[in-house]
Amino acid sequence: MAEKWSLGRALRGMFVKETIDENTWDDLETALITADFGPDIAEALIEDMREKVARFQTEDPKDLKRMLVEALEDRFAKFDSTLKLTERPAVVLVVGVNGVGKTTTIGKFANFLKRYGRSIVVGAADTFRAAAVEQLATWAERGGAQIVRPEREGQDPASVAYQTIEYAKRTGTEIVLVDTAGRLHTKAGLMDELEKVRRVIEKQAPISEVLLVLDATTGQNGVMQAEAFLEHAGVTGLVITKLDGSAKGGFVLAVQERTGIPVKLIGEGEGIGDISGFTPSAFAASLVG
């Protein structure tokens, strides 16, 4: 995995040098900001690294690399990345703006859960976009999930969500993934619709998770999206997509620290199996390379 990360490649030359010098700190700052950690986190990490290098009286870049991995892991691990899916049915609402990879994420997540022996149904509650249901059906099939479609064109999204929960209860399906329209976070009416979907679902079953899908390449705009959805949708976890080949791994930490919402899933490619749970130690090691 490490080879995918632009940050790791940027740091590689720095860590093979014979000693730590002022160029090391300049290179580290540039690499962290380029990787979208943001200036505040980059500055805090460098200050932490300088203090530890001085305390342990080391000039070995390999020590700096180890310290950086440990510091990143500590910061990632402040957030609980555990998926809460113990209720039956466990209802997961999937939200996010258009273009972030929400539909593909649902298919990948279904496949991820299927590997653990779970039964899944997907609710096609994105009824605003004509092609959305067919696209979702394709990915649900790839992921080994059943799908509940709208009974008619333009059906109220909340009623599709309601029918999906009914299906799960009737058939004993363990996990429900409810798709929603790709909502622009600036559109109050669409956010109101999302809140209605929540209310209708909660009359039938508690919502176990509200997962917000964010595109890693959107940078700080993604943080603003997360804050808006947190207010309107009660987001409990983040899914970060399009990390493959990206220099934006620092976005994961930036969005967690700005919002307090943990990252729970990582999407790394286009294939049905290209999703994984978020593990702070593995992710920190892969970032640094």
Rosetta silent file (secondary structure, phi, psi, omega in degrees, C-alpha in Angstrom):
SEQUENCE: MAEKWSLGRALRGMFVKETIDENTWDDLETALITADFGPDIAEALIEDMREKVARFQTEDPKDLKRMLVEALEDRFAKFDSTLKLTERPAVVLVVGVNGVGKTTTIGKFANFLKRYGRSIVVGAADTFRAAAVEQLATWAERGGAQIVRPEREGQDPASVAYQTIEYAKRTGTEIVLVDTAGRLHTKAGLMDELEKVRRVIEKQAPISEVLLVLDATTGQNGVMQAEAFLEHAGVTGLVITKLDGSAKGGFVLAVQERTGIPVKLIGEGEGIGDISGFTPSAFAASLVG
SCORE:     score description
SCORE:     0.000 S_00000001
   1 L     0.000  -32.746 -173.275    0.000    0.000    0.000 S_00000001
   2 H   -58.260  -32.842 -177.296    2.844    2.391    0.821 S_00000001
   3 H   -63.151  -22.051 -178.342    3.814    2.765   -2.828 S_00000001
   4 H   -73.956  -22.027 -167.061    0.476    4.446   -3.543 S_00000001
   5 L   -89.952  120.582  178.044    1.080    7.333   -1.206 S_00000001
   6 H   -62.524  -33.596  177.869    2.617   10.465   -2.621 S_00000001
   7 H   -60.479  -45.707  179.473    3.507   11.553    0.916 S_00000001
   8 H   -58.542  -42.083  178.994    5.594    8.425    1.384 S_00000001
   9 H   -65.761  -38.768 -179.362    7.436    9.080   -1.861 S_00000001
  10 H   -65.764  -33.653 -177.115    8.032   12.704   -0.882 S_00000001
  11 H   -85.207  -18.111 -170.669    9.496   11.663    2.462 S_00000001
  12 H   -57.404  -47.041 -179.642   11.596    8.779    1.176 S_00000001
  13 H   -64.348  -31.519 -178.989   14.603   10.865    0.145 S_00000001
  14 H   -68.090  -37.840 -174.650   14.492   12.726    3.436 S_00000001
  15 H   -83.042  -10.610  178.371   14.703    9.589    5.552 S_00000001
  16 L   -96.942   -1.425  175.910   17.679    8.075    3.707 S_00000001
  17 L   -68.609  163.814 -175.707   19.903   11.081    4.374 S_00000001
  18 L   -77.722  -27.337 -175.364   22.676   10.648    6.922 S_00000001
  19 L  -148.453  162.800  175.497   21.518   13.291    9.356 S_00000001
  20 L   -88.574  126.178  177.150   18.658   15.595   10.320 S_00000001
  21 L  -135.610 -175.063 -177.542   19.275   19.216    9.322 S_00000001
  22 H   -63.106  -31.646  175.893   17.226   22.354    8.673 S_00000001
  23 H   -61.598  -32.966  178.072   16.440   21.146    5.152 S_00000001
  24 H   -57.696  -46.238 -177.251   14.810   18.111    6.760 S_00000001
  25 H   -68.916  -38.354  176.842   12.262   20.307    8.539 S_00000001
  26 H   -63.407  -43.491 -179.663   11.567   22.375    5.423 S_00000001
  27 H   -64.890  -39.612 -179.225   11.067   19.201    3.376 S_00000001
  28 H   -65.808  -43.526  179.271    8.793   17.710    6.038 S_00000001
  29 H   -61.535  -45.038  179.598    6.615   20.833    6.196 S_00000001
  30 H   -60.801  -44.455 -178.581    6.267   20.938    2.410 S_00000001
  31 H   -64.127  -42.131 -178.490    5.367   17.246    2.256 S_00000001
  32 H   -67.452  -41.539  179.995    2.740   17.505    5.011 S_00000001
  33 H   -69.520  -39.843  176.625    1.043   20.560    3.524 S_00000001
  34 H   -61.268  -34.215  179.759    1.083   19.021    0.044 S_00000001
  35 L   -80.745    6.435  171.748   -0.548   15.919    1.532 S_00000001
  36 L    72.811   30.590  171.316   -3.397   18.157    2.750 S_00000001
  37 L   -71.264  -24.604 -174.896   -2.828   17.965    6.479 S_00000001
  38 L    89.822  151.152 -174.434   -3.392   21.715    6.546 S_00000001
  39 H   -63.047  -35.730 -177.496   -0.953   24.298    7.944 S_00000001
  40 H   -66.202  -47.286  179.891   -2.084   24.023   11.575 S_00000001
  41 H   -67.935  -40.246  178.547   -1.645   20.243   11.809 S_00000001
  42 H   -59.433  -45.065 -179.829    1.593   20.376    9.818 S_00000001
  43 H   -63.265  -43.349 -179.738    2.996   23.002   12.185 S_00000001
  44 H   -64.172  -40.131  179.076    1.917   21.037   15.267 S_00000001
  45 H   -65.530  -42.205 -179.740    3.488   17.826   13.944 S_00000001
  46 H   -66.346  -41.251  177.041    6.782   19.538   13.140 S_00000001
  47 H   -60.354  -42.880  178.088    6.889   21.179   16.563 S_00000001
  48 H   -62.550  -43.784 -179.263    6.263   17.770   18.148 S_00000001
  49 H   -66.163  -41.933  178.739    8.988   16.151   16.022 S_00000001
  50 H   -60.420  -42.895 -178.983   11.528   18.892   16.815 S_00000001
  51 H   -63.539  -41.780 -177.931   10.859   18.493   20.547 S_00000001
  52 H   -71.709  -39.663  177.105   11.286   14.703   20.412 S_00000001
  53 H   -59.802  -42.572  178.713   14.436   14.860   18.284 S_00000001
  54 H   -68.068  -41.513 -177.541   15.941   17.261   20.829 S_00000001
  55 H   -64.436  -41.080 -177.858   14.773   15.207   23.828 S_00000001
  56 L   -91.076    1.387  175.702   16.203   11.957   22.516 S_00000001
  57 L    49.407   50.312  179.624   19.314   13.724   21.165 S_00000001
  58 L  -112.658  148.109  172.240   19.131   11.931   17.825 S_00000001
  59 L  -121.715   12.373 -175.577   20.279   13.044   14.401 S_00000001
  60 L   -90.520  117.864  178.865   19.189    9.862   12.642 S_00000001
  61 H   -57.755  -26.495  178.428   16.382   10.385   10.071 S_00000001
  62 H   -65.653  -34.846  174.894   15.221    6.805   10.720 S_00000001
  63 H   -65.743  -40.759  178.225   14.361    7.831   14.277 S_00000001
  64 H   -61.781  -41.405  178.656   12.430   10.804   12.914 S_00000001
  65 H   -60.349  -46.836  179.745   10.481    8.519   10.602 S_00000001
  66 H   -61.319  -43.914  179.413    9.520    6.225   13.476 S_00000001
  67 H   -62.513  -38.362  179.690    8.503    9.197   15.637 S_00000001
  68 H   -65.629  -43.783  177.628    6.366   10.626   12.824 S_00000001
  69 H   -59.786  -45.648 -178.829    4.527    7.334   12.342 S_00000001
  70 H   -63.992  -40.232 -179.952    3.882    7.100   16.097 S_00000001
  71 H   -65.537  -42.114  178.016    2.670   10.715   16.284 S_00000001
  72 H   -65.216  -43.075  178.957    0.270   10.217   13.378 S_00000001
  73 H   -60.088  -42.616  179.830   -1.023    6.967   14.840 S_00000001
  74 H   -60.881  -40.614 -178.280   -1.666    8.675   18.198 S_00000001
  75 H   -72.791  -40.499  176.533   -3.654   11.436   16.529 S_00000001
  76 H   -62.663  -38.469 -172.033   -5.650    9.053   14.332 S_00000001
  77 L   -75.793   -3.613  176.822   -6.378    6.776   17.314 S_00000001
  78 L   -70.348  -12.478 -176.866   -8.141    9.539   19.273 S_00000001
  79 L  -114.017  138.069 -177.828  -11.251    8.697   17.261 S_00000001
  80 L   -83.042  109.063 -175.875  -13.200    5.440   17.533 S_00000001
  81 L   -89.486    7.370 -177.631  -13.262    3.902   14.047 S_00000001
  82 L   -70.638  129.254  173.651  -15.424    0.926   15.072 S_00000001
  83 L   -75.714  130.081 -179.094  -18.546    0.394   12.969 S_00000001
  84 L   -97.504   96.138 -174.131  -21.601    0.041   15.228 S_00000001
  85 L  -131.437   35.650 -175.530  -23.688   -2.632   13.505 S_00000001
  86 L   -86.353  -22.201 -178.916  -24.949   -4.821   16.342 S_00000001
  87 L   -70.785  156.864  177.815  -28.665   -3.947   16.108 S_00000001
  88 L  -130.564  116.741   -5.445  -30.973   -6.080   13.960 S_00000001
  89 L   -74.139  149.781  172.303  -31.624   -4.800   11.526 S_00000001
  90 E   -86.676  117.116 -174.881  -28.620   -2.485   11.661 S_00000001
  91 E  -100.636  125.701  179.109  -29.655    0.539    9.585 S_00000001
  92 E  -118.377  121.221  175.740  -26.951    2.582    7.863 S_00000001
  93 E   -95.619  127.366 -177.714  -27.828    5.864    6.163 S_00000001
  94 E  -110.313  121.019 -174.333  -25.304    6.820    3.459 S_00000001
  95 E  -126.470  165.594  178.267  -25.075   10.545    2.649 S_00000001
  96 L   151.672  163.405 -179.807  -22.874   12.864    0.602 S_00000001
  97 L   -78.743  165.689  178.088  -22.814   15.238   -2.356 S_00000001
  98 L   -61.221  142.682  172.167  -22.899   14.114   -5.979 S_00000001
  99 L    90.489    0.057 -177.548  -19.680   12.803   -7.436 S_00000001
 100 L   -87.794   -8.806 -178.567  -17.955   11.586   -4.269 S_00000001
 101 L    97.725   29.277 -176.340  -18.439    7.890   -5.062 S_00000001
 102 H   -65.371  -46.123 -177.982  -21.467    7.234   -2.858 S_00000001
 103 H   -63.358  -46.704  179.189  -23.089    4.610   -5.114 S_00000001
 104 H   -65.683  -35.213  178.363  -19.892    2.632   -5.609 S_00000001
 105 H   -61.913  -39.965  179.784  -19.157    2.885   -1.889 S_00000001
 106 H   -62.604  -43.631  177.508  -22.494    1.258   -1.069 S_00000001
 107 H   -62.811  -43.893  179.250  -21.706   -1.671   -3.370 S_00000001
 108 H   -64.479  -41.516 -179.564  -18.211   -2.045   -1.928 S_00000001
 109 H   -65.260  -40.492  176.254  -19.514   -1.802    1.639 S_00000001
 110 H   -59.183  -45.022  178.628  -22.131   -4.469    0.916 S_00000001
 111 H   -63.288  -40.358  176.860  -19.400   -6.736   -0.421 S_00000001
 112 H   -58.134  -46.708 -179.336  -17.246   -5.948    2.645 S_00000001
 113 H   -69.819  -35.521  179.791  -20.101   -6.970    4.965 S_00000001
 114 H   -61.465  -35.488  179.460  -20.910  -10.043    2.875 S_00000001
 115 L   -63.727  -21.861  176.685  -17.377  -11.320    3.473 S_00000001
 116 L   -95.547   11.814  174.479  -18.267  -11.404    7.174 S_00000001
 117 L    81.333   16.657 -179.078  -21.333  -13.506    6.452 S_00000001
 118 L   -89.378  149.842  173.045  -23.909  -10.743    6.831 S_00000001
 119 L   -96.489  138.940 -171.835  -27.114  -10.427    4.797 S_00000001
 120 E  -133.371  140.976  168.357  -27.668   -6.981    3.285 S_00000001
 121 E  -125.905  140.279  179.583  -30.453   -5.051    1.620 S_00000001
 122 E  -109.123  132.199  176.763  -29.934   -1.714   -0.108 S_00000001
 123 E  -101.090  121.158 -176.294  -32.681    0.906   -0.239 S_00000001
 124 E   -86.967   72.874 -176.302  -32.659    3.043   -3.400 S_00000001
 125 L   -89.804    7.484  170.541  -33.913    6.250   -1.769 S_00000001
 126 L   -89.211   88.376 -176.118  -32.150    8.507   -4.284 S_00000001
 127 L   -99.600    4.111 -177.654  -35.254    9.067   -6.382 S_00000001
 128 L   -82.563  -28.934 -173.937  -34.255   12.469   -7.782 S_00000001
 129 L  -108.589  125.335 -171.561  -31.827   11.194  -10.400 S_00000001
 130 L   -57.318  -42.910 -175.025  -33.203    8.946  -13.129 S_00000001
 131 L   -84.544   -7.297 -172.037  -30.127    6.743  -13.502 S_00000001
 132 H   -61.595  -42.183 -176.513  -29.385    6.515   -9.780 S_00000001
 133 H   -65.535  -42.728 -179.600  -31.534    3.445   -9.099 S_00000001
 134 H   -66.927  -40.547  177.319  -30.067    1.428  -11.979 S_00000001
 135 H   -61.945  -43.373 -179.971  -26.524    2.370  -11.029 S_00000001
 136 H   -65.586  -40.161  179.318  -27.185    1.379   -7.438 S_00000001
 137 H   -60.213  -40.311  178.577  -28.795   -1.900   -8.529 S_00000001
 138 H   -61.324  -46.614 -178.248  -25.657   -2.790  -10.505 S_00000001
 139 H   -72.505  -33.797  176.525  -23.385   -2.154   -7.540 S_00000001
 140 H   -63.341  -42.335  178.570  -25.731   -3.875   -5.075 S_00000001
 141 H   -62.355  -44.139  177.451  -25.679   -6.987   -7.271 S_00000001
 142 H   -59.815  -35.826 -178.088  -21.875   -6.888   -7.416 S_00000001
 143 L   -84.764   -1.099  177.879  -21.812   -6.607   -3.645 S_00000001
 144 L    78.068   25.962 -178.185  -24.168   -9.534   -3.150 S_00000001
 145 L  -109.263  152.434  168.485  -27.011   -7.436   -1.693 S_00000001
 146 E   -76.827  163.405  178.463  -30.740   -7.353   -2.314 S_00000001
 147 E  -137.512  139.598  172.512  -32.252   -4.025   -3.378 S_00000001
 148 E  -106.977  116.980 -177.394  -35.565   -2.307   -2.691 S_00000001
 149 L   -96.778  161.850  171.525  -36.439    0.007   -5.586 S_00000001
 150 L   -60.811  144.891  179.178  -38.995    2.821   -5.760 S_00000001
 151 L   -79.513  -19.189  179.475  -42.434    1.513   -6.749 S_00000001
 152 L  -152.816  158.639 -179.342  -42.963    4.482   -9.057 S_00000001
 153 L   -64.119  136.377  178.085  -40.957    7.278  -10.616 S_00000001
 154 L    74.492   16.481 -179.669  -40.388   10.241   -8.317 S_00000001
 155 L   -61.536  147.275  178.763  -41.503    8.340   -5.209 S_00000001
 156 L   -58.201  125.255 -178.578  -40.869   10.069   -1.902 S_00000001
 157 H   -55.237  -37.607 -178.746  -37.387    9.007   -0.709 S_00000001
 158 H   -63.687  -34.226 -179.918  -38.618    8.559    2.861 S_00000001
 159 H   -72.362  -32.541  174.622  -41.225    6.033    1.737 S_00000001
 160 H   -65.741  -41.768  176.691  -38.567    3.987   -0.095 S_00000001
 161 H   -60.338  -42.534  179.220  -36.507    3.974    3.090 S_00000001
 162 H   -59.756  -46.428 -179.775  -39.603    2.846    5.003 S_00000001
 163 H   -63.645  -33.022 -179.618  -40.214   -0.034    2.569 S_00000001
 164 H   -67.556  -42.324  177.524  -36.569   -1.100    2.870 S_00000001
 165 H   -64.581  -42.110  177.195  -36.797   -1.405    6.658 S_00000001
 166 H   -56.853  -45.013  178.981  -40.066   -3.320    6.257 S_00000001
 167 H   -59.293  -46.926 -178.446  -38.319   -5.733    3.861 S_00000001
 168 H   -60.806  -42.898 -179.575  -35.438   -6.264    6.286 S_00000001
 169 H   -66.910  -40.488 -177.704  -37.781   -7.017    9.175 S_00000001
 170 H   -67.775  -36.172 -173.971  -39.939   -9.354    7.085 S_00000001
 171 H  -101.011   -5.373 -178.126  -37.006  -11.338    5.701 S_00000001
 172 L    74.437   22.231  178.411  -34.667  -11.210    8.698 S_00000001
 173 L   -68.320  135.631 -169.845  -32.028   -9.301    6.731 S_00000001
 174 L   -79.383  -38.953 -172.684  -29.281   -8.191    9.103 S_00000001
 175 E  -130.371  134.236  179.814  -28.027   -4.918    7.637 S_00000001
 176 E  -114.083  125.655  174.303  -29.826   -2.151    5.724 S_00000001
 177 E  -111.305  116.214 -177.426  -27.901    0.373    3.617 S_00000001
 178 E  -104.016  115.216  175.240  -30.074    3.334    2.621 S_00000001
 179 E   -77.811  149.797  176.507  -28.852    5.438   -0.300 S_00000001
 180 L  -132.007  164.512  179.699  -29.846    9.093   -0.392 S_00000001
 181 L   -62.734  147.824  178.425  -29.749   11.778   -3.069 S_00000001
 182 L   -72.233   89.942 -168.014  -26.373   13.431   -3.644 S_00000001
 183 L   -85.447  131.747  171.164  -27.277   16.524   -1.744 S_00000001
 184 L   -71.764  123.798 -173.160  -25.574   19.854   -2.185 S_00000001
 185 L   -67.836   -7.776  177.802  -24.779   20.873    1.375 S_00000001
 186 L   -91.855   -6.189 -175.262  -25.808   24.477    0.572 S_00000001
 187 L   -97.666  103.711 -174.402  -29.379   23.512   -0.346 S_00000001
 188 H   -61.296  -38.537 -178.635  -31.561   23.774    2.757 S_00000001
 189 H   -61.877  -39.264  178.671  -34.571   22.056    1.138 S_00000001
 190 H   -69.107  -35.888  175.918  -32.571   18.956    0.304 S_00000001
 191 H   -65.801  -37.368  176.389  -31.195   18.823    3.836 S_00000001
 192 H   -61.384  -40.160  178.018  -34.771   19.033    5.151 S_00000001
 193 H   -62.296  -40.385  178.361  -35.628   16.033    2.969 S_00000001
 194 H   -63.084  -41.268  177.189  -32.718   14.123    4.475 S_00000001
 195 H   -62.983  -35.155  177.116  -33.970   14.902    7.974 S_00000001
 196 H   -65.150  -42.414  176.698  -37.393   13.556    6.940 S_00000001
 197 H   -57.186  -44.257  178.020  -35.805   10.281    5.776 S_00000001
 198 H   -57.962  -49.885 -176.276  -34.164   10.008    9.197 S_00000001
 199 H   -60.462  -42.344 -178.676  -37.415   10.596   11.064 S_00000001
 200 H   -65.281  -42.620  178.743  -39.309    8.006    9.013 S_00000001
 201 H   -62.493  -44.697 -173.778  -36.614    5.369    9.526 S_00000001
 202 H   -68.317  -14.806  173.162  -36.404    6.003   13.266 S_00000001
 203 L   -71.966  -21.363 -177.700  -40.123    5.270   13.647 S_00000001
 204 L  -105.257  -35.857 -175.093  -39.307    1.692   12.618 S_00000001
 205 L  -160.822  150.317  175.276  -35.778    1.066   13.812 S_00000001
 206 L   -68.000  149.109  175.862  -32.846    2.936   15.339 S_00000001
 207 E   -88.629  119.811 -176.667  -30.225    4.197   12.908 S_00000001
 208 E   -76.469  -42.069 -178.541  -26.945    2.467   13.704 S_00000001
 209 E  -145.096  143.954  166.419  -24.675    4.629   11.550 S_00000001
 210 E  -118.014  107.678 -174.845  -24.913    7.711    9.331 S_00000001
 211 E  -100.618  122.431  177.251  -21.913    7.508    7.018 S_00000001
 212 E   -96.626  121.833  179.091  -20.823   10.600    5.109 S_00000001
 213 E   -88.983  125.371  179.927  -18.870    9.820    1.924 S_00000001
 214 E  -125.090  139.142  177.052  -16.117   12.348    1.208 S_00000001
 215 E   -86.619  120.372 -176.511  -13.800   12.560   -1.789 S_00000001
 216 H   -59.915  -24.838 -176.517  -10.193   12.914   -0.561 S_00000001
 217 H   -79.431   -6.415 -179.096   -9.334   15.130   -3.530 S_00000001
 218 H   -80.439  -14.019  176.944  -11.786   17.858   -2.430 S_00000001
 219 L    61.114 -138.203 -172.092   -9.471   19.003    0.364 S_00000001
 220 H   -65.431  -23.260  174.485  -10.733   21.629    2.775 S_00000001
 221 H   -61.249  -32.459  176.985  -14.074   21.921    0.950 S_00000001
 222 H   -63.557  -34.030  177.225  -14.696   18.390    2.167 S_00000001
 223 H   -64.125  -42.801  178.284  -14.338   19.604    5.744 S_00000001
 224 H   -63.330  -38.953  176.102  -17.088   22.181    5.148 S_00000001
 225 H   -59.041  -46.134 -177.080  -19.295   19.428    3.678 S_00000001
 226 H   -61.655  -41.046 -178.647  -18.763   17.314    6.777 S_00000001
 227 H   -64.951  -39.049  179.141  -19.690   20.171    9.110 S_00000001
 228 H   -67.368  -43.201 -179.569  -22.950   20.830    7.238 S_00000001
 229 H   -69.700  -31.885  177.061  -23.944   17.176    7.203 S_00000001
 230 H   -60.882  -41.236 -179.663  -23.056   16.794   10.882 S_00000001
 231 H   -67.137  -41.518 -170.860  -25.561   19.532   11.677 S_00000001
 232 H   -97.231  -26.083 -170.255  -28.367   18.175    9.490 S_00000001
 233 H  -118.186   -3.678  179.821  -27.862   14.420    9.300 S_00000001
 234 L    64.321   45.963 -175.842  -26.293   13.376   12.597 S_00000001
 235 L   -59.892  133.448  179.090  -23.210   11.911   10.900 S_00000001
 236 L  -110.120  -15.699 -178.715  -21.514    9.194   12.971 S_00000001
 237 E  -160.884  159.200 -179.896  -18.684    8.212   10.631 S_00000001
 238 E  -113.721  145.938  169.970  -16.810    9.155    7.479 S_00000001
 239 E  -117.430  119.216 -178.583  -15.959    7.139    4.383 S_00000001
 240 E   -99.869  120.892 -179.110  -12.985    8.576    2.508 S_00000001
 241 E  -107.770  168.819  173.637  -12.896    7.719   -1.207 S_00000001
 242 L    59.967   38.602  175.870  -10.397    8.252   -4.032 S_00000001
 243 L   -84.388  -16.685 -178.333   -7.303    7.880   -1.875 S_00000001
 244 L   -64.454  128.525  178.178   -5.551    5.717   -4.466 S_00000001
 245 L    68.823   11.249 -174.783   -2.681    7.582   -6.060 S_00000001
 246 L   -97.355  150.073  172.974   -3.612   10.695   -4.095 S_00000001
 247 L   -91.374   10.523 -167.252   -1.360   13.074   -2.217 S_00000001
 248 L  -102.659   25.227 -178.381   -4.306   13.869    0.034 S_00000001
 249 L   -60.301  -29.696  179.408   -3.924   11.329    2.842 S_00000001
 250 H   -64.722  -20.021  177.645   -3.562   14.115    5.394 S_00000001
 251 H   -57.036  -32.967 -179.282   -7.158   15.070    4.664 S_00000001
 252 H   -59.132  -47.767  179.557   -8.218   12.087    6.773 S_00000001
 253 H   -70.503  -40.593 -178.640   -6.677   13.578    9.905 S_00000001
 254 H   -60.071  -44.984 -176.332   -7.725   17.138    9.057 S_00000001
 255 H   -72.326  -33.826  176.404  -11.390   16.252    8.662 S_00000001
 256 H   -64.847  -46.492 -174.838  -11.447   14.134   11.833 S_00000001
 257 H   -71.914  -31.136  178.683   -9.874   16.842   13.962 S_00000001
 258 H   -73.012  -36.241 -172.429  -12.058   19.627   12.547 S_00000001
 259 H  -105.951  -22.806 -173.583  -15.335   17.762   12.977 S_00000001
 260 L    77.112    8.940  179.820  -14.712   15.168   15.675 S_00000001
 261 L   -96.073  128.779 -179.042  -16.235   12.539   13.353 S_00000001
 262 L   -76.505  146.292  169.251  -14.195    9.334   13.010 S_00000001
 263 E   -78.341  130.238 -177.045  -13.183    7.848    9.687 S_00000001
 264 E  -115.122  -25.221  179.638  -14.642    4.333    9.540 S_00000001
 265 E  -140.278  148.545  179.196  -13.993    3.173    5.962 S_00000001
 266 E  -125.204  127.036  175.158  -11.362    3.893    3.319 S_00000001
 267 E  -102.038  127.178 -170.975  -11.920    3.474   -0.430 S_00000001
 268 L  -119.953    0.903 -177.751   -8.711    2.864   -2.345 S_00000001
 269 L  -171.053 -168.223 -175.366   -9.676    1.904   -5.895 S_00000001
 270 L   -97.701  -13.540 -175.377  -12.428    1.134   -8.389 S_00000001
 271 L   -76.798  160.415 -178.068  -12.866   -2.596   -7.732 S_00000001
 272 L   -62.418  -26.784 -179.434  -15.652   -4.133   -5.628 S_00000001
 273 L   -93.865    4.842 -173.113  -13.111   -5.232   -3.026 S_00000001
 274 L   -88.313   60.016  174.518  -11.347   -1.869   -2.786 S_00000001
 275 E  -149.029  147.460 -179.801  -12.644   -0.807    0.608 S_00000001
 276 E  -149.622  158.272  171.553  -11.354   -1.450    4.083 S_00000001
 277 E   -67.917  158.202 -177.568  -11.980   -0.548    7.683 S_00000001
 278 L   -91.550  120.171  178.039   -9.853    2.263    9.055 S_00000001
 279 L  -118.067  112.774 -174.781   -6.954    1.104   11.249 S_00000001
 280 H   -53.407  -44.653 -176.508   -4.881    3.998   12.678 S_00000001
 281 H   -64.778  -45.024 -178.986   -1.598    2.070   12.948 S_00000001
 282 H   -67.201  -39.540 -177.327   -1.757    0.659    9.412 S_00000001
 283 H   -69.250  -41.820  178.598   -2.845    3.958    7.901 S_00000001
 284 H   -61.636  -43.424 -179.620   -0.113    5.965    9.649 S_00000001
 285 H   -64.735  -39.740 -178.566    2.537    3.471    8.495 S_00000001
 286 H   -69.814  -33.847  179.195    1.224    3.518    4.920 S_00000001
 287 H   -63.678  -45.797 -175.230    1.177    7.313    4.797 S_00000001
 288 H   -78.594  -27.587  172.717    4.815    7.684    5.790 S_00000001
 289 L    84.156    0.000    0.000    5.868    4.748    3.611 S_00000001
